[in-house]
């Protein structure tokens, strides 16, 4: 299996764990079996929204879900049975430093579910803690090598948190950091990880406003013969106008293939379902409509 992924890719992401449990259910620590079932049922509403979008005409060949094993095992099996694109996370939830959720046993969990992509979320600032970056890169190389040896694909979610000294350059303005500094740091981070032997098939990239930054990021992802490696835009839980802007900036850029968006799609309807103010079918319908809308925005912007 060659490196990379060809074709459009539109992923509905809901692999959130610790933050999901705390925010929607007010639970700190390990949920009880009954609480876990309620959490899993809420995630099933999101998946029902995905199915509603497919029924409404979203192309099943490009549509996929990103869901966790802890609360989404039934969903993962259902997605596989339906021959849908499936991504599942390998990282331990809520950690600043990447480590495996299941330790050295990560491979058996991947083999059990057989996802299209194994996904990792990594916070990596190339000008940050060098020792931490090196530890993360070594673990990520281990995973990358294992996946490609077993003909499986890696979806890499790269987050570049600002260092204090970097924020000082923009007078503490996070918005300016996002526009003026982060795109360059993202390219540096990708290059550093590539040099460390980490080879994603698809990079899940924070949205950027300038099209030329999208072009430079995609070029770095495809550097040195990585011609089929792709990028997808992540949503960061941002509002619709921000996500629309990022999608339009990326759409049509060679190397960009779509998105992997979560909270920006399902946050409000799911919150209303959980608190009892919105019926299950209505919540799923709104989630499906929001997912389909972002696909339309991305596709419409490429014309």
Secondary structure as a PSIPRED ss2 file (coil, helix, strand):
# PSIPRED VFORMAT (PSIPRED V4.0)

   1 X C   1.000  0.000  0.000
   2 X C   1.000  0.000  0.000
   3 X C   1.000  0.000  0.000
   4 X C   1.000  0.000  0.000
   5 X C   1.000  0.000  0.000
   6 X C   1.000  0.000  0.000
   7 X C   1.000  0.000  0.000
   8 X C   1.000  0.000  0.000
   9 X E   0.000  0.000  1.000
  10 X E   0.000  0.000  1.000
  11 X E   0.000  0.000  1.000
  12 X E   0.000  0.000  1.000
  13 X E   0.000  0.000  1.000
  14 X E   0.000  0.000  1.000
  15 X C   1.000  0.000  0.000
  16 X C   1.000  0.000  0.000
  17 X C   1.000  0.000  0.000
  18 X H   0.000  1.000  0.000
  19 X H   0.000  1.000  0.000
  20 X H   0.000  1.000  0.000
  21 X H   0.000  1.000  0.000
  22 X H   0.000  1.000  0.000
  23 X H   0.000  1.000  0.000
  24 X H   0.000  1.000  0.000
  25 X H   0.000  1.000  0.000
  26 X C   1.000  0.000  0.000
  27 X C   1.000  0.000  0.000
  28 X C   1.000  0.000  0.000
  29 X C   1.000  0.000  0.000
  30 X C   1.000  0.000  0.000
  31 X C   1.000  0.000  0.000
  32 X C   1.000  0.000  0.000
  33 X H   0.000  1.000  0.000
  34 X H   0.000  1.000  0.000
  35 X H   0.000  1.000  0.000
  36 X H   0.000  1.000  0.000
  37 X H   0.000  1.000  0.000
  38 X H   0.000  1.000  0.000
  39 X H   0.000  1.000  0.000
  40 X H   0.000  1.000  0.000
  41 X H   0.000  1.000  0.000
  42 X H   0.000  1.000  0.000
  43 X H   0.000  1.000  0.000
  44 X H   0.000  1.000  0.000
  45 X H   0.000  1.000  0.000
  46 X H   0.000  1.000  0.000
  47 X H   0.000  1.000  0.000
  48 X H   0.000  1.000  0.000
  49 X H   0.000  1.000  0.000
  50 X H   0.000  1.000  0.000
  51 X H   0.000  1.000  0.000
  52 X H   0.000  1.000  0.000
  53 X H   0.000  1.000  0.000
  54 X H   0.000  1.000  0.000
  55 X H   0.000  1.000  0.000
  56 X C   1.000  0.000  0.000
  57 X C   1.000  0.000  0.000
  58 X C   1.000  0.000  0.000
  59 X C   1.000  0.000  0.000
  60 X C   1.000  0.000  0.000
  61 X C   1.000  0.000  0.000
  62 X C   1.000  0.000  0.000
  63 X E   0.000  0.000  1.000
  64 X E   0.000  0.000  1.000
  65 X E   0.000  0.000  1.000
  66 X E   0.000  0.000  1.000
  67 X E   0.000  0.000  1.000
  68 X C   1.000  0.000  0.000
  69 X H   0.000  1.000  0.000
  70 X H   0.000  1.000  0.000
  71 X H   0.000  1.000  0.000
  72 X H   0.000  1.000  0.000
  73 X H   0.000  1.000  0.000
  74 X H   0.000  1.000  0.000
  75 X H   0.000  1.000  0.000
  76 X H   0.000  1.000  0.000
  77 X H   0.000  1.000  0.000
  78 X H   0.000  1.000  0.000
  79 X H   0.000  1.000  0.000
  80 X H   0.000  1.000  0.000
  81 X H   0.000  1.000  0.000
  82 X C   1.000  0.000  0.000
  83 X C   1.000  0.000  0.000
  84 X C   1.000  0.000  0.000
  85 X E   0.000  0.000  1.000
  86 X E   0.000  0.000  1.000
  87 X E   0.000  0.000  1.000
  88 X E   0.000  0.000  1.000
  89 X E   0.000  0.000  1.000
  90 X C   1.000  0.000  0.000
  91 X E   0.000  0.000  1.000
  92 X C   1.000  0.000  0.000
  93 X C   1.000  0.000  0.000
  94 X C   1.000  0.000  0.000
  95 X C   1.000  0.000  0.000
  96 X C   1.000  0.000  0.000
  97 X C   1.000  0.000  0.000
  98 X C   1.000  0.000  0.000
  99 X C   1.000  0.000  0.000
 100 X E   0.000  0.000  1.000
 101 X C   1.000  0.000  0.000
 102 X C   1.000  0.000  0.000
 103 X H   0.000  1.000  0.000
 104 X H   0.000  1.000  0.000
 105 X H   0.000  1.000  0.000
 106 X H   0.000  1.000  0.000
 107 X H   0.000  1.000  0.000
 108 X H   0.000  1.000  0.000
 109 X H   0.000  1.000  0.000
 110 X H   0.000  1.000  0.000
 111 X H   0.000  1.000  0.000
 112 X H   0.000  1.000  0.000
 113 X H   0.000  1.000  0.000
 114 X C   1.000  0.000  0.000
 115 X C   1.000  0.000  0.000
 116 X C   1.000  0.000  0.000
 117 X E   0.000  0.000  1.000
 118 X E   0.000  0.000  1.000
 119 X E   0.000  0.000  1.000
 120 X E   0.000  0.000  1.000
 121 X E   0.000  0.000  1.000
 122 X E   0.000  0.000  1.000
 123 X E   0.000  0.000  1.000
 124 X C   1.000  0.000  0.000
 125 X C   1.000  0.000  0.000
 126 X C   1.000  0.000  0.000
 127 X C   1.000  0.000  0.000
 128 X C   1.000  0.000  0.000
 129 X C   1.000  0.000  0.000
 130 X H   0.000  1.000  0.000
 131 X H   0.000  1.000  0.000
 132 X H   0.000  1.000  0.000
 133 X H   0.000  1.000  0.000
 134 X H   0.000  1.000  0.000
 135 X H   0.000  1.000  0.000
 136 X H   0.000  1.000  0.000
 137 X H   0.000  1.000  0.000
 138 X H   0.000  1.000  0.000
 139 X H   0.000  1.000  0.000
 140 X H   0.000  1.000  0.000
 141 X H   0.000  1.000  0.000
 142 X H   0.000  1.000  0.000
 143 X H   0.000  1.000  0.000
 144 X H   0.000  1.000  0.000
 145 X H   0.000  1.000  0.000
 146 X H   0.000  1.000  0.000
 147 X H   0.000  1.000  0.000
 148 X H   0.000  1.000  0.000
 149 X H   0.000  1.000  0.000
 150 X C   1.000  0.000  0.000
 151 X C   1.000  0.000  0.000
 152 X C   1.000  0.000  0.000
 153 X E   0.000  0.000  1.000
 154 X E   0.000  0.000  1.000
 155 X E   0.000  0.000  1.000
 156 X E   0.000  0.000  1.000
 157 X E   0.000  0.000  1.000
 158 X E   0.000  0.000  1.000
 159 X E   0.000  0.000  1.000
 160 X C   1.000  0.000  0.000
 161 X C   1.000  0.000  0.000
 162 X C   1.000  0.000  0.000
 163 X C   1.000  0.000  0.000
 164 X H   0.000  1.000  0.000
 165 X H   0.000  1.000  0.000
 166 X H   0.000  1.000  0.000
 167 X H   0.000  1.000  0.000
 168 X H   0.000  1.000  0.000
 169 X H   0.000  1.000  0.000
 170 X C   1.000  0.000  0.000
 171 X C   1.000  0.000  0.000
 172 X C   1.000  0.000  0.000
 173 X C   1.000  0.000  0.000
 174 X H   0.000  1.000  0.000
 175 X H   0.000  1.000  0.000
 176 X H   0.000  1.000  0.000
 177 X H   0.000  1.000  0.000
 178 X H   0.000  1.000  0.000
 179 X H   0.000  1.000  0.000
 180 X H   0.000  1.000  0.000
 181 X H   0.000  1.000  0.000
 182 X H   0.000  1.000  0.000
 183 X H   0.000  1.000  0.000
 184 X H   0.000  1.000  0.000
 185 X H   0.000  1.000  0.000
 186 X H   0.000  1.000  0.000
 187 X H   0.000  1.000  0.000
 188 X H   0.000  1.000  0.000
 189 X H   0.000  1.000  0.000
 190 X H   0.000  1.000  0.000
 191 X H   0.000  1.000  0.000
 192 X H   0.000  1.000  0.000
 193 X H   0.000  1.000  0.000
 194 X H   0.000  1.000  0.000
 195 X H   0.000  1.000  0.000
 196 X C   1.000  0.000  0.000
 197 X C   1.000  0.000  0.000
 198 X C   1.000  0.000  0.000
 199 X C   1.000  0.000  0.000
 200 X C   1.000  0.000  0.000
 201 X C   1.000  0.000  0.000
 202 X E   0.000  0.000  1.000
 203 X E   0.000  0.000  1.000
 204 X E   0.000  0.000  1.000
 205 X E   0.000  0.000  1.000
 206 X E   0.000  0.000  1.000
 207 X C   1.000  0.000  0.000
 208 X C   1.000  0.000  0.000
 209 X C   1.000  0.000  0.000
 210 X C   1.000  0.000  0.000
 211 X H   0.000  1.000  0.000
 212 X H   0.000  1.000  0.000
 213 X H   0.000  1.000  0.000
 214 X H   0.000  1.000  0.000
 215 X H   0.000  1.000  0.000
 216 X H   0.000  1.000  0.000
 217 X H   0.000  1.000  0.000
 218 X H   0.000  1.000  0.000
 219 X H   0.000  1.000  0.000
 220 X H   0.000  1.000  0.000
 221 X H   0.000  1.000  0.000
 222 X C   1.000  0.000  0.000
 223 X C   1.000  0.000  0.000
 224 X C   1.000  0.000  0.000
 225 X C   1.000  0.000  0.000
 226 X C   1.000  0.000  0.000
 227 X C   1.000  0.000  0.000
 228 X C   1.000  0.000  0.000
 229 X C   1.000  0.000  0.000
 230 X E   0.000  0.000  1.000
 231 X E   0.000  0.000  1.000
 232 X E   0.000  0.000  1.000
 233 X E   0.000  0.000  1.000
 234 X E   0.000  0.000  1.000
 235 X C   1.000  0.000  0.000
 236 X C   1.000  0.000  0.000
 237 X C   1.000  0.000  0.000
 238 X C   1.000  0.000  0.000
 239 X C   1.000  0.000  0.000
 240 X H   0.000  1.000  0.000
 241 X H   0.000  1.000  0.000
 242 X H   0.000  1.000  0.000
 243 X H   0.000  1.000  0.000
 244 X H   0.000  1.000  0.000
 245 X H   0.000  1.000  0.000
 246 X H   0.000  1.000  0.000
 247 X H   0.000  1.000  0.000
 248 X H   0.000  1.000  0.000
 249 X H   0.000  1.000  0.000
 250 X H   0.000  1.000  0.000
 251 X C   1.000  0.000  0.000
 252 X C   1.000  0.000  0.000
 253 X C   1.000  0.000  0.000
 254 X C   1.000  0.000  0.000
 255 X C   1.000  0.000  0.000
 256 X E   0.000  0.000  1.000
 257 X E   0.000  0.000  1.000
 258 X E   0.000  0.000  1.000
 259 X E   0.000  0.000  1.000
 260 X E   0.000  0.000  1.000
 261 X E   0.000  0.000  1.000
 262 X C   1.000  0.000  0.000
 263 X H   0.000  1.000  0.000
 264 X H   0.000  1.000  0.000
 265 X H   0.000  1.000  0.000
 266 X H   0.000  1.000  0.000
 267 X H   0.000  1.000  0.000
 268 X H   0.000  1.000  0.000
 269 X H   0.000  1.000  0.000
 270 X H   0.000  1.000  0.000
 271 X H   0.000  1.000  0.000
 272 X H   0.000  1.000  0.000
 273 X H   0.000  1.000  0.000
 274 X H   0.000  1.000  0.000
 275 X C   1.000  0.000  0.000
 276 X C   1.000  0.000  0.000
 277 X C   1.000  0.000  0.000
 278 X C   1.000  0.000  0.000
 279 X C   1.000  0.000  0.000
 280 X H   0.000  1.000  0.000
 281 X H   0.000  1.000  0.000
 282 X H   0.000  1.000  0.000
 283 X H   0.000  1.000  0.000
 284 X H   0.000  1.000  0.000
 285 X H   0.000  1.000  0.000
 286 X H   0.000  1.000  0.000
 287 X H   0.000  1.000  0.000
 288 X H   0.000  1.000  0.000
 289 X H   0.000  1.000  0.000
 290 X H   0.000  1.000  0.000
 291 X H   0.000  1.000  0.000
 292 X H   0.000  1.000  0.000
 293 X H   0.000  1.000  0.000
 294 X H   0.000  1.000  0.000
 295 X H   0.000  1.000  0.000
 296 X H   0.000  1.000  0.000
 297 X H   0.000  1.000  0.000
 298 X H   0.000  1.000  0.000
 299 X H   0.000  1.000  0.000
 300 X H   0.000  1.000  0.000
 301 X H   0.000  1.000  0.000
 302 X C   1.000  0.000  0.000
 303 X C   1.000  0.000  0.000
